[in-house]
């Protein structure tokens, strides 16, 4: 059994190279493998009732993948629900999830909750994750949801262009706090689009934070090997 971790594919019909790369990636997953998708698989998620050909194609590819598949919500696809997960053969994970790889306990999360210096986003994040808000949003006609998603994407792009890059990265104290609260020494996350294998992230000079990259010019994953977990880029 081999563990794989990916995030931030931002799949969208306009990004055909990422879609094709993801389909090839899934075709290489074996029945004994476990694949963890740590959020933002999609650029936007309108709801499980979105039945466009693109959404259907991804569902079919996921369903056909012989491995065991897990999905954690990101800040783009937080509305993905049980119905679509069932269609795809995905097991939905909570916001924080611990697994054991070899003898190591690893904390999995999307990573947006660690960017505490991005105060504008942190103010709206609880609302986006609130089940009652999500139900109200999903009750709207899908065309209205599509317009809301387009507006949100434009606002996000404007926010990104106007905000210092350091503010949108994780804060060290947030990393330490969540590792200590979860009693772990290793975490894997995405969201920041800053792939790197960080060491000595805790005050006592231990701890590890592995950051997945986004898929665009190349793909990124973390792969289990005989010598441990490694972060890799690969051609799409």
N, C-alpha and C positions, 0 to 999 in steps of 0.2 A: 504493500500500500504506500502510495506517495501523496503527500499533501501539496496542493498548489493554492496560491493566493493571488487574486487580481482585483483591481478597482479602477474606477474613473475611465471607463471605456467611452462614455458619453455617446452611445450609439444613437444614430439619427439617420434618416434617409439621405441627408446631404453629405454624410461621411461614409461613402460606400467602401472605401479602403479599410476602414475599421470594422465594418460589418463583415467583409470578406475575410479579414484577418481573424476575427472572432470565430467565424464558422470553421476555419481551418484549425484553430486552436482547440475547439471542442472536439473535432474529429480525431485529435491525438490523445485525448483523455481515455484512459483504460478503465475497465470495469472495477478494478481494485483501487482506483484513485479517488481522492476527495478534493473537490474544487470549491474554494470559498471565494465568493464574489462580495467584496466589501463596500458596496454602494456605488451609486452613479454609474450603473450599467447603462442606463439610458440618459440621454441629454435632458429629457423631460418625460414625465409620466402623467397622462391625463386621467387614468383610471383603468380598472380591469375590464371595463366595457369598451375600451378602444380596440377595435377589431380590424384595423387597417392591415394591408398585406405585409407591411414591414413588421408589425407586432406579431402577426401570425407566423412569419418566417422565423423570427427569433425563438418563439415558443416551440416551434417544431424542432429546431436545432437543439434546444436545451432538452426537450423530451427525448430526443434520439441519442443523446450523450449517455454512454453506459456507466459513467462514474457516478459517485454520490455528490450531489450539488447542494450548496448552501448559499443563502442570499441574506445580506444585511443592508438595510435601507441607507441611502445617502441623502444628501440635501437636494438632489434633483429628482429622485424617484421614491420619495418617502410615502407616496400614495399607493405603491404597488402592494396588492393585497393577497389574501389567501386564495382567491379564485384563480388569479393568473399563476400564482406559485404552484397550485395543483396542476394546472395545465402543463407546466414546464417540468414538473418533478423537482421543484425547489423546496428546501426546508428553510423557512424564515427564521432568522436569528434575532435575538434582542439587541439593544443598542450596545451593550457590553457582553462579550461572550468569551469564555475561557475554554481552551482545548489543550490537550497534551500531545506533544509531538516528541517521540522518543521518551526521554525522562524530563522534558522541559514543559512547564506550564506557560501558555502564551495567551495574552489578552488580545482579542480582536475588537476593533471598532472602526468606524468610518474615518473619524479624525476631526470632523468639524467642531465637535464639542471641546477640543483642545485649543482652539484659536480664540482664546478669551480676550485678547487685545482688540479683536475686531468687534467692538462694542455694538455697532449698528446691526451686524448679523446676529449677535448673541441676544439682542433684544427681541428679535422676531422668531428665533429658533424654537422657543417653547410653544409658540402658537402653531408653527408648522407641524410640530410633533404631537399636538393635542388632538385626541381622537374626535372630539366634538367639532373642532374646526375642520378636520378632514372630512367628516360626514357632511357638513354643510357645503363644503366645496364639491364633493362628489355628487351631491344632490342637484347641482346645476347642470343644464344641458351641456353636452360634450363640446359644442361649438363655443359656448361661453367659457368653458374651462380652457379651451385652446387659446382663446384671446387672452385670458388671464396668464397662461403660461408664457405667451409671447411677450407680454408686458413685464413679467417677472424676469425673463431672460435679458431683456433690454436693461432693466434696472440693475441686474447683477453685473452685466458687462460695464455699465457706467460706474458702479461701485468699485469694481476691480481696477478700472483705469484710473480712478481718482484716489485710491488707497495705497499707501506704501506697502510694498511687498512683505516687509517684516511684520506688519500688523496682521496680515492674513496667514502667517505661519503659526505653528503651535507655540505656546509659551512654556518655558521649562517647568514652572511651578505647576501648571496644569498636568503635565506629563507625570511629574513626581507624585502629585496628589492622587491621580487615578491609579497609578501602579501600587501605591501604598494602600489605598482603599481596597483594591482588588487582591492585594497580597501576591502580586506578580513582580517579576523582574524583567520580563520581555513583553513588548507589544508590537503589533503589526497594524498599520493603518494606511489610508490613502488621503484623499481630499486636497492636500496642499500642492500636488503636482511637483513635489521636490524629492525625487527618489534618492534615498541614501540609507546606509546602514550605520546608525549612530550607536556609539558605545559610551559607557560611563554616564548614564543619564540620571542616576540617583546620587544622592549626596555622599554616599559611602563609596563612590567611584565604581559602582557596578551598575548593571541594568543595560538594556538594549532596546532601541526603538528602530524598527525597520519600516521604512516609508516607501510605499508603492508609487510608481510613476503613472501618469495618464497615458492613454493610447492615442497617438497622433502620427508623428513621423516614424515611431517605432512602438512596439508593445513592451509592457513590463509585467513581470511576475516574480513572486517569491516561490522557490522550489525546494522541497526537501531532498537532501542528498545523504549519502553515508556519513559525511563529515558535518552535517547540520543544515540549517537553512541558508540559502543564498539568494541574493537579489540579482536579477538578470534582465537585460534588455534584449529584444529580438526583433528581427525584421517582420513587418506585416505583409 
